[in-house]
Amino acid sequence: MRSNSTYLPFRRAAVIGAGTMGAQIAAHLANAGVEVLLLDLAAPEGQDPRALVKKRLKTVTKLKPNPFFTNSVHGRISCGTIENDLEKIA
């Protein structure tokens, strides 16, 4: 049997809601080695639809303590919108 410290029953997760709590949950999942899809509402028309999600994720990095263990785990989080990317949850 594998040790609990190295085994995860899943490799990917989605977090719906990129507010303070959702973004921190995404950060902790990424710290654990999980690929995360972070979804929220789209930005106003004329902007990158993922702009709000990206902004909220960046805001979380300014918290003390920073929920990311290292900067290298940022790449495990993909930002998306509920309107455009919900079908990626499967």
N, CA, C and O atoms as a MOPAC input file, in Angstrom:
PM7 MOZYME 1SCF
protein

 N      0.83800 1    -1.18100 1     0.00000 1
 C      0.00000 1     0.00000 1     0.00000 1
 C      0.88500 1     1.24800 1     0.00000 1
 O      1.92800 1     1.28300 1     0.65400 1
 N      0.46100 1     2.25700 1    -0.73200 1
 C      1.23200 1     3.49700 1    -0.80900 1
 C      1.05200 1     4.33400 1     0.45200 1
 O      0.02300 1     4.27700 1     1.12500 1
 N      2.07600 1     5.10100 1     0.74100 1
 C      2.01700 1     6.02600 1     1.86700 1
 C      1.03500 1     7.14500 1     1.54500 1
 O      0.98000 1     7.60000 1     0.40200 1
 N      0.26700 1     7.59300 1     2.51500 1
 C     -0.67200 1     8.68500 1     2.30000 1
 C      0.02800 1     9.97200 1     1.90300 1
 O     -0.58100 1    10.82500 1     1.25800 1
 N      1.29200 1    10.13300 1     2.27200 1
 C      2.00400 1    11.36700 1     1.95900 1
 C      2.37600 1    11.46200 1     0.48400 1
 O      2.70100 1    12.55200 1     0.01200 1
 N      2.33800 1    10.36600 1    -0.25400 1
 C      2.71300 1    10.41400 1    -1.66400 1
 C      1.58500 1    10.00000 1    -2.60100 1
 O      1.74900 1    10.08800 1    -3.81800 1
 N      0.47200 1     9.56200 1    -2.08800 1
 C     -0.61300 1     9.07100 1    -2.93100 1
 C     -1.81500 1    10.00100 1    -2.87300 1
 O     -2.28600 1    10.35800 1    -1.79300 1
 N     -2.30100 1    10.38600 1    -4.03400 1
 C     -3.55500 1    11.12300 1    -4.12700 1
 C     -4.49500 1    10.31000 1    -5.00600 1
 O     -4.07900 1     9.82600 1    -6.05900 1
 N     -5.74300 1    10.14800 1    -4.60500 1
 C     -6.67300 1     9.38700 1    -5.42700 1
 C     -7.12400 1    10.15400 1    -6.67200 1
 O     -7.87500 1     9.62100 1    -7.48900 1
 N     -6.67400 1    11.39100 1    -6.81900 1
 C     -7.02100 1    12.20100 1    -7.99000 1
 C     -5.82200 1    13.05500 1    -8.36800 1
 O     -4.96600 1    13.34600 1    -7.53300 1
 N     -5.76700 1    13.44900 1    -9.62400 1
 C     -4.65700 1    14.27700 1   -10.11600 1
 C     -5.12300 1    15.65900 1   -10.57500 1
 O     -4.31700 1    16.58100 1   -10.70500 1
 N     -6.42500 1    15.79400 1   -10.81800 1
 C     -6.98200 1    17.05800 1   -11.28700 1
 C     -8.18100 1    17.43300 1   -10.43000 1
 O     -8.88700 1    16.56900 1    -9.90900 1
 N     -8.40000 1    18.74500 1   -10.29200 1
 C     -9.55400 1    19.23500 1    -9.53900 1
 C    -10.01100 1    20.55300 1   -10.14300 1
 O     -9.23500 1    21.25100 1   -10.79700 1
 N    -11.26100 1    20.88200 1    -9.92200 1
 C    -11.80000 1    22.17800 1   -10.32500 1
 C    -12.31300 1    22.88000 1    -9.07800 1
 O    -12.90300 1    22.26200 1    -8.19200 1
 N    -12.07500 1    24.17600 1    -9.03000 1
 C    -12.59500 1    25.00800 1    -7.94600 1
 C    -13.47000 1    26.06100 1    -8.60600 1
 O    -13.00100 1    26.82800 1    -9.44800 1
 N    -14.73400 1    26.09800 1    -8.22700 1
 C    -15.65800 1    27.08000 1    -8.79500 1
 C    -15.81600 1    28.20200 1    -7.78600 1
 O    -16.31700 1    28.00800 1    -6.67800 1
 N    -15.37700 1    29.37200 1    -8.19600 1
 C    -15.36500 1    30.53800 1    -7.33000 1
 C    -13.93100 1    30.92200 1    -7.01700 1
 O    -13.23600 1    30.20500 1    -6.29800 1
 N    -13.48600 1    32.05100 1    -7.55500 1
 C    -12.09500 1    32.46500 1    -7.39500 1
 C    -11.94200 1    33.59800 1    -6.38900 1
 O    -10.99800 1    34.38600 1    -6.46600 1
 N    -12.86400 1    33.67400 1    -5.45600 1
 C    -12.72600 1    34.65900 1    -4.38600 1
 C    -11.57100 1    34.26800 1    -3.47500 1
 O    -10.79500 1    33.36900 1    -3.79900 1
 N    -11.46100 1    34.93100 1    -2.35500 1
 C    -10.34800 1    34.66700 1    -1.44400 1
 C    -10.27500 1    33.19800 1    -1.05100 1
 O     -9.19800 1    32.60300 1    -1.07900 1
 N    -11.39700 1    32.61500 1    -0.68800 1
 C    -11.37800 1    31.22100 1    -0.25200 1
 C    -11.11200 1    30.27200 1    -1.42400 1
 O    -10.28300 1    29.37000 1    -1.30500 1
 N    -11.79800 1    30.46200 1    -2.54900 1
 C    -11.60900 1    29.57100 1    -3.69200 1
 C    -10.19100 1    29.60300 1    -4.22600 1
 O     -9.63000 1    28.56000 1    -4.56000 1
 N     -9.60600 1    30.78800 1    -4.30900 1
 C     -8.23100 1    30.90700 1    -4.80000 1
 C     -7.24600 1    30.24400 1    -3.83800 1
 O     -6.26400 1    29.64200 1    -4.27300 1
 N     -7.50500 1    30.35100 1    -2.53500 1
 C     -6.62500 1    29.69100 1    -1.56200 1
 C     -6.77500 1    28.17400 1    -1.61200 1
 O     -5.79200 1    27.44900 1    -1.45400 1
 N     -7.98000 1    27.69500 1    -1.82700 1
 C     -8.18100 1    26.25000 1    -1.99000 1
 C     -7.41000 1    25.76900 1    -3.20900 1
 O     -6.75000 1    24.73100 1    -3.16100 1
 N     -7.49100 1    26.52400 1    -4.30700 1
 C     -6.74000 1    26.16800 1    -5.51800 1
 C     -5.24000 1    26.13600 1    -5.23400 1
 O     -4.53600 1    25.24600 1    -5.71000 1
 N     -4.75100 1    27.10300 1    -4.46100 1
 C     -3.32200 1    27.15200 1    -4.12300 1
 C     -2.90800 1    25.92300 1    -3.32400 1
 O     -1.86200 1    25.33200 1    -3.59300 1
 N     -3.70900 1    25.54000 1    -2.35500 1
 C     -3.35900 1    24.37900 1    -1.52800 1
 C     -3.40400 1    23.08400 1    -2.33200 1
 O     -2.57200 1    22.20000 1    -2.12900 1
 N     -4.36300 1    22.96600 1    -3.23500 1
 C     -4.39200 1    21.79100 1    -4.11000 1
 C     -3.14600 1    21.75800 1    -4.99200 1
 O     -2.54000 1    20.70200 1    -5.17300 1
 N     -2.76600 1    22.90900 1    -5.53900 1
 C     -1.55600 1    22.98000 1    -6.37000 1
 C     -0.32100 1    22.61700 1    -5.55000 1
 O      0.57100 1    21.92900 1    -6.04600 1
 N     -0.26300 1    23.07200 1    -4.30800 1
 C      0.85400 1    22.70800 1    -3.42900 1
 C      0.97200 1    21.19800 1    -3.27300 1
 O      2.07100 1    20.66400 1    -3.13000 1
 N     -0.17000 1    20.51500 1    -3.30200 1
 C     -0.19800 1    19.06100 1    -3.12500 1
 C      0.07900 1    18.30900 1    -4.42200 1
 O      0.07100 1    17.07800 1    -4.43900 1
 N      0.32400 1    19.04400 1    -5.51600 1
 C      0.65000 1    18.39700 1    -6.77800 1
 C     -0.52800 1    18.18400 1    -7.70600 1
 O     -0.40100 1    17.49600 1    -8.71800 1
 N     -1.67500 1    18.76400 1    -7.37800 1
 C     -2.88200 1    18.60300 1    -8.17900 1
 C     -2.94500 1    19.69300 1    -9.24800 1
 O     -2.65100 1    20.85600 1    -8.97200 1
 N     -3.32900 1    19.31300 1   -10.47300 1
 C     -3.58700 1    20.28600 1   -11.53800 1
 C     -4.98300 1    20.85000 1   -11.28100 1
 O     -5.94000 1    20.09000 1   -11.13800 1
 N     -5.10600 1    22.17900 1   -11.22300 1
 C     -6.35600 1    22.81900 1   -10.81100 1
 C     -6.90300 1    23.70500 1   -11.92800 1
 O     -6.16200 1    24.44800 1   -12.57100 1
 N     -8.21200 1    23.61000 1   -12.14300 1
 C     -8.92300 1    24.53100 1   -13.01800 1
 C     -9.72800 1    25.44400 1   -12.10200 1
 O    -10.66100 1    24.99100 1   -11.43900 1
 N     -9.37700 1    26.72000 1   -12.06100 1
 C    -10.03500 1    27.70900 1   -11.20600 1
 C    -11.01300 1    28.50400 1   -12.06100 1
 O    -10.60700 1    29.20300 1   -12.98900 1
 N    -12.29700 1    28.39900 1   -11.74800 1
 C    -13.34300 1    29.02900 1   -12.55200 1
 C    -14.08900 1    30.09500 1   -11.77000 1
 O    -14.29200 1    29.97700 1   -10.56200 1
 N    -14.49400 1    31.14100 1   -12.48400 1
 C    -15.35500 1    32.16800 1   -11.91100 1
 C    -16.07800 1    32.85300 1   -13.06100 1
 O    -15.97700 1    32.42600 1   -14.21200 1
 N    -16.80300 1    33.90700 1   -12.74600 1
 C    -17.52700 1    34.65000 1   -13.77100 1
 C    -16.55700 1    35.33000 1   -14.72400 1
 O    -15.41300 1    35.61500 1   -14.37000 1
 N    -17.02900 1    35.58500 1   -15.93600 1
 C    -16.19600 1    36.25100 1   -16.93700 1
 C    -16.06500 1    37.73800 1   -16.61300 1
 O    -16.93400 1    38.32600 1   -15.96900 1
 N    -14.97600 1    38.32700 1   -17.06700 1
 C    -14.75700 1    39.76900 1   -16.92300 1
 C    -15.74800 1    40.50800 1   -17.82900 1
 O    -16.33500 1    39.90200 1   -18.72500 1
 N    -15.93400 1    41.80100 1   -17.60300 1
 C    -16.83000 1    42.57200 1   -18.46400 1
 C    -16.42500 1    42.46500 1   -19.93500 1
 O    -15.25500 1    42.27200 1   -20.26600 1
 N    -17.41600 1    42.59500 1   -20.79500 1
 C    -17.17700 1    42.48300 1   -22.23200 1
 C    -16.08700 1    43.45800 1   -22.67900 1
 O    -16.01500 1    44.59100 1   -22.20400 1
 N    -15.25800 1    43.00400 1   -23.58200 1
 C    -14.15700 1    43.81300 1   -24.07700 1
 C    -12.84100 1    43.51100 1   -23.38700 1
 O    -11.78700 1    43.94400 1   -23.85200 1
 N    -12.88400 1    42.77500 1   -22.28800 1
 C    -11.67200 1    42.37200 1   -21.57000 1
 C    -11.44600 1    40.88300 1   -21.77700 1
 O    -12.34000 1    40.15900 1   -22.21700 1
 N    -10.24400 1    40.44000 1   -21.45500 1
 C     -9.96300 1    39.00900 1   -21.44600 1
 C    -10.96600 1    38.37100 1   -20.49300 1
 O    -11.04200 1    38.77200 1   -19.33200 1
 N    -11.74500 1    37.37800 1   -20.95700 1
 C    -12.75400 1    36.77500 1   -20.08700 1
 C    -12.18100 1    36.24300 1   -18.77200 1
 O    -12.88500 1    36.19600 1   -17.76200 1
 N    -10.91600 1    35.84600 1   -18.78200 1
 C    -10.29400 1    35.26800 1   -17.58900 1
 C     -9.61500 1    36.31800 1   -16.70100 1
 O     -8.97900 1    35.97100 1   -15.70600 1
 N     -9.74800 1    37.58500 1   -17.05600 1
 C     -9.04100 1    38.65500 1   -16.34000 1
 C     -9.38800 1    38.69500 1   -14.85000 1
 O     -8.49500 1    38.86100 1   -14.01800 1
 N    -10.65600 1    38.54700 1   -14.50400 1
 C    -11.04000 1    38.59800 1   -13.08700 1
 C    -10.44200 1    37.43900 1   -12.30300 1
 O     -9.97100 1    37.62100 1   -11.18000 1
 N    -10.46100 1    36.25300 1   -12.89100 1
 C     -9.91500 1    35.08300 1   -12.20100 1
 C     -8.41600 1    35.26400 1   -11.99200 1
 O     -7.89900 1    34.99700 1   -10.90800 1
 N     -7.72100 1    35.71800 1   -13.02900 1
 C     -6.27600 1    35.93700 1   -12.91900 1
 C     -5.96200 1    36.99000 1   -11.85500 1
 O     -5.01500 1    36.83700 1   -11.08400 1
 N     -6.76200 1    38.05800 1   -11.81900 1
 C     -6.54000 1    39.12700 1   -10.84000 1
 C     -6.73600 1    38.60500 1    -9.41600 1
 O     -5.94800 1    38.91400 1    -8.52200 1
 N     -7.77900 1    37.82200 1    -9.21400 1
 C     -8.04900 1    37.28900 1    -7.87300 1
 C     -6.96700 1    36.31000 1    -7.43500 1
 O     -6.58700 1    36.28000 1    -6.26400 1
 N     -6.47200 1    35.51200 1    -8.37200 1
 C     -5.40100 1    34.57500 1    -8.03800 1
 C     -4.13000 1    35.33200 1    -7.67400 1
 O     -3.41100 1    34.94100 1    -6.75400 1
 N     -3.85400 1    36.41700 1    -8.39500 1
 C     -2.66900 1    37.22600 1    -8.09000 1
 C     -2.80200 1    37.88900 1    -6.71600 1
 O     -1.81700 1    38.00300 1    -5.98500 1
 N     -3.99800 1    38.32100 1    -6.36700 1
 C     -4.24000 1    38.95000 1    -5.06900 1
 C     -3.91000 1    38.00300 1    -3.92100 1
 O     -3.39400 1    38.43000 1    -2.88900 1
 N     -4.20500 1    36.72600 1    -4.10000 1
 C     -3.95000 1    35.73700 1    -3.04800 1
 C     -2.46100 1    35.62600 1    -2.74100 1
 O     -2.09100 1    35.33500 1    -1.60400 1
 N     -1.60600 1    35.85200 1    -3.72500 1
 C     -0.16100 1    35.73500 1    -3.49500 1
 C      0.35600 1    36.82700 1    -2.55800 1
 O      1.46800 1    36.72700 1    -2.03800 1
 N     -0.44400 1    37.85900 1    -2.34500 1
 C     -0.02900 1    38.95100 1    -1.46200 1
 C     -0.43700 1    38.71800 1    -0.00800 1
 O     -0.08300 1    39.50300 1     0.87200 1
 N     -1.17800 1    37.64600 1     0.24300 1
 C     -1.58300 1    37.34000 1     1.61600 1
 C     -0.37900 1    36.93900 1     2.45300 1
 O      0.61900 1    36.43900 1     1.93300 1
 N     -0.48600 1    37.16300 1     3.74100 1
 C      0.55700 1    36.75200 1     4.68500 1
 C     -0.06000 1    35.78600 1     5.68000 1
 O     -0.94300 1    36.19200 1     6.43500 1
 N      0.35000 1    34.55500 1     5.71700 1
 C      1.36600 1    33.94800 1     4.86300 1
 C      0.80900 1    33.62500 1     3.47900 1
 O     -0.38800 1    33.39700 1     3.30300 1
 N      1.70200 1    33.61500 1     2.52000 1
 C      1.35000 1    33.27800 1     1.14500 1
 C      0.90800 1    31.81300 1     1.10400 1
 O      1.63800 1    30.94400 1     1.58000 1
 N     -0.27600 1    31.52100 1     0.54100 1
 C     -0.73300 1    30.13400 1     0.51600 1
 C      0.06100 1    29.23000 1    -0.42700 1
 O     -0.04700 1    28.00700 1    -0.33600 1
 N      0.85200 1    29.80500 1    -1.32600 1
 C      1.68900 1    29.00000 1    -2.21400 1
 C      2.99600 1    28.67400 1    -1.50300 1
 O      3.67900 1    29.57200 1    -1.01000 1
 N      3.34400 1    27.39600 1    -1.45100 1
 C      4.60300 1    27.00000 1    -0.81700 1
 C      5.79400 1    27.52700 1    -1.59900 1
 O      6.76400 1    28.00500 1    -1.01100 1
 N      5.72400 1    27.44300 1    -2.93100 1
 C      6.78400 1    27.95300 1    -3.80700 1
 C      6.14200 1    28.58100 1    -5.03100 1
 O      4.98300 1    28.30400 1    -5.34000 1
 N      6.88800 1    29.42300 1    -5.72600 1
 C      6.37400 1    30.04700 1    -6.94400 1
 C      6.16400 1    29.04200 1    -8.06600 1
 O      5.37900 1    29.29000 1    -8.98100 1
 N      6.85100 1    27.91900 1    -8.00500 1
 C      6.76800 1    26.94600 1    -9.09400 1
 C      5.39800 1    26.28100 1    -9.20000 1
 O      5.07100 1    25.73300 1   -10.25200 1
 N      4.59700 1    26.31300 1    -8.15500 1
 C      3.29800 1    25.64100 1    -8.21600 1
 C      2.22500 1    26.46200 1    -8.92400 1
 O      1.15300 1    25.93700 1    -9.22600 1
 N      2.49100 1    27.73200 1    -9.19300 1
 C      1.51900 1    28.57200 1    -9.90400 1
 C      1.11400 1    27.94300 1   -11.23100 1
 O     -0.03700 1    28.06500 1   -11.65200 1
 N      2.04800 1    27.27600 1   -11.88500 1
 C      1.78500 1    26.67400 1   -13.18900 1
 C      0.79600 1    25.52800 1   -13.14900 1
 O      0.33000 1    25.08000 1   -14.19700 1
 N      0.46800 1    25.04900 1   -11.97400 1
 C     -0.51200 1    23.96200 1   -11.85400 1
 C     -1.94900 1    24.47500 1   -11.86800 1
 O     -2.89100 1    23.68300 1   -11.89000 1
 N     -2.11800 1    25.79000 1   -11.85600 1
 C     -3.46500 1    26.36900 1   -11.83600 1
 C     -3.76300 1    27.00600 1   -13.18300 1
 O     -3.02600 1    27.87100 1   -13.65700 1
 N     -4.86100 1    26.56000 1   -13.79200 1
 C     -5.36000 1    27.15500 1   -15.03200 1
 C     -6.59400 1    27.97200 1   -14.68300 1
 O     -7.44800 1    27.52700 1   -13.91600 1
 N     -6.68100 1    29.15700 1   -15.24400 1
 C     -7.82300 1    30.02400 1   -14.98400 1
 C     -8.83600 1    29.88800 1   -16.11200 1
 O     -8.47200 1    29.71800 1   -17.27500 1
 N    -10.09900 1    29.96500 1   -15.75200 1
 C    -11.15600 1    29.87500 1   -16.74800 1
 C    -12.41100 1    30.55500 1   -16.24400 1
 O    -12.45100 1    31.09200 1   -15.13700 1
 N    -13.43500 1    30.51900 1   -17.08200 1
 C    -14.71600 1    31.09600 1   -16.70400 1
 C    -15.78500 1    30.01400 1   -16.71200 1
 O    -15.69700 1    29.03000 1   -17.44600 1
 N    -16.78000 1    30.21700 1   -15.88900 1
 C    -17.88200 1    29.26400 1   -15.83200 1
 C    -18.57300 1    29.20600 1   -17.19400 1
 O    -18.95700 1    28.13100 1   -17.65500 1
 N    -18.72700 1    30.35500 1   -17.82900 1
 C    -19.42000 1    30.42500 1   -19.11000 1
 C    -18.67700 1    29.69100 1   -20.22300 1
 O    -19.30400 1    29.04800 1   -21.06500 1
 N    -17.35300 1    29.78000 1   -20.23400 1
 C    -16.56900 1    29.24000 1   -21.35000 1
 C    -15.88700 1    27.90700 1   -21.06900 1
 O    -15.58600 1    27.16700 1   -22.00600 1
 N    -15.64000 1    27.58900 1   -19.82500 1
 C    -14.76900 1    26.44900 1   -19.51900 1
 C    -15.39300 1    25.38100 1   -18.62400 1
 O    -14.70800 1    24.43700 1   -18.23000 1
 N    -16.65200 1    25.50900 1   -18.30200 1
 C    -17.28600 1    24.53800 1   -17.40700 1
 C    -17.23500 1    23.12200 1   -17.97900 1
 O    -17.15200 1    22.15400 1   -17.22200 1
 N    -17.28300 1    22.99300 1   -19.29800 1
 C    -17.26100 1    21.66000 1   -19.92100 1
 C    -15.92800 1    20.94700 1   -19.72400 1
 O    -15.84000 1    19.74100 1   -19.95400 1
 N    -14.89500 1    21.66100 1   -19.30400 1
 C    -13.59300 1    21.02800 1   -19.05700 1
 C    -13.60300 1    20.17100 1   -17.79500 1
 O    -12.67800 1    19.39600 1   -17.55300 1
 N    -14.64900 1    20.31500 1   -17.00000 1
 C    -14.76600 1    19.49200 1   -15.79500 1
 C    -15.38200 1    18.15700 1   -16.20200 1
 O    -16.59000 1    18.05500 1   -16.41200 1
 N    -14.55900 1    17.16900 1   -16.30500 1
 C    -15.07100 1    15.83300 1   -16.68000 1
 C    -14.06000 1    14.78100 1   -16.29200 1
 O    -14.28800 1    13.59300 1   -16.51600 1

